[in-house]
Amino acid sequence: MPEISRFLGIVIYMYWSEHNPPHFHAVYGDYEVIVTISGGVVRW
């Protein structure tokens, strides 16, 4: 899992070749949000 940033307990992972569309995950403890790059769509 390619980690691209870590701050204030939040870890950002970037996925560009796993499956479309390109997206990133932001993880904070037990919480996770997934955001698509092109549309900015957020899925909890």
Secondary structure as the mmCIF struct_conf table of DSSP 4:
data_model
#
loop_
_struct_conf.conf_type_id
_struct_conf.id
_struct_conf.beg_label_comp_id
_struct_conf.beg_label_asym_id
_struct_conf.beg_label_seq_id
_struct_conf.end_label_comp_id
_struct_conf.end_label_asym_id
_struct_conf.end_label_seq_id
STRN STRN1 GLU A 3 PHE A 7
TURN_TY1_P TURN_TY1_P1 LEU A 8 GLY A 9
STRN STRN2 ILE A 10 TYR A 15
BEND BEND1 TRP A 16 PRO A 21
HELX_LH_PP_P HELX_LH_PP_P1 PRO A 22 PRO A 22
STRN STRN3 HIS A 23 TYR A 28
TURN_TY1_P TURN_TY1_P2 GLY A 29 ASP A 30
STRN STRN4 TYR A 31 THR A 36
TURN_TY1_P TURN_TY1_P3 ILE A 37 GLY A 39
STRN STRN5 VAL A 42 ARG A 43
#
